[in-house]
Amino acid sequence: MVDKKQLEDFYKENLEEDIIDEISKLKGIELRNACDIYYSSKLAEQISNDSFGIENMDAKYLAEDLIENEPEFFINRKKND
């Protein structure tokens, strides 16, 4: 039987994958670049630390929030860069 911690970790991994996918789609960039952006962001740290319960929010909303609140990751980035 899966314990609660394993289930939470599995859910977070899937959420992170979905956020990265949404960043890639919304900004038209490659997945590896979206992955670098996500794991360099405050959002990734907050999700890792279970801050504010944001791990329970929708991946698309969180990706849009990252794009809006951490624009420095997207300055001078070309689509599919």
Contacts in CASP RR format, 6 or more apart in sequence:
PFRMAT RR
TARGET T0000
AUTHOR 0000-0000-0000
METHOD contacts of the structure
MODEL  1
MVDKKQLEDFYKENLEEDIIDEISKLKGIELRNACDIYYSSKLAEQISND
SFGIENMDAKYLAEDLIENEPEFFINRKKND
2 10 0 8 1.000
11 55 0 8 1.000
12 47 0 8 1.000
12 48 0 8 1.000
12 55 0 8 1.000
15 47 0 8 1.000
15 55 0 8 1.000
15 59 0 8 1.000
15 62 0 8 1.000
16 38 0 8 1.000
16 44 0 8 1.000
16 47 0 8 1.000
18 59 0 8 1.000
18 60 0 8 1.000
19 38 0 8 1.000
19 43 0 8 1.000
19 59 0 8 1.000
19 62 0 8 1.000
19 63 0 8 1.000
19 66 0 8 1.000
20 31 0 8 1.000
20 34 0 8 1.000
20 35 0 8 1.000
20 38 0 8 1.000
21 31 0 8 1.000
21 34 0 8 1.000
21 59 0 8 1.000
22 59 0 8 1.000
22 60 0 8 1.000
22 62 0 8 1.000
22 63 0 8 1.000
22 64 0 8 1.000
23 29 0 8 1.000
23 34 0 8 1.000
23 37 0 8 1.000
23 38 0 8 1.000
23 63 0 8 1.000
23 66 0 8 1.000
23 67 0 8 1.000
24 30 0 8 1.000
24 31 0 8 1.000
24 33 0 8 1.000
24 34 0 8 1.000
26 63 0 8 1.000
26 64 0 8 1.000
26 67 0 8 1.000
27 34 0 8 1.000
27 67 0 8 1.000
27 74 0 8 1.000
27 77 0 8 1.000
27 79 0 8 1.000
28 79 0 8 1.000
28 80 0 8 1.000
29 37 0 8 1.000
29 77 0 8 1.000
29 79 0 8 1.000
29 80 0 8 1.000
29 81 0 8 1.000
30 80 0 8 1.000
30 81 0 8 1.000
33 77 0 8 1.000
33 81 0 8 1.000
37 66 0 8 1.000
37 73 0 8 1.000
37 74 0 8 1.000
38 44 0 8 1.000
38 66 0 8 1.000
40 73 0 8 1.000
41 66 0 8 1.000
41 70 0 8 1.000
41 73 0 8 1.000
42 69 0 8 1.000
42 70 0 8 1.000
43 54 0 8 1.000
43 62 0 8 1.000
43 65 0 8 1.000
43 66 0 8 1.000
43 70 0 8 1.000
45 51 0 8 1.000
46 52 0 8 1.000
46 54 0 8 1.000
47 54 0 8 1.000
47 55 0 8 1.000
47 62 0 8 1.000
54 62 0 8 1.000
66 73 0 8 1.000
67 74 0 8 1.000
END
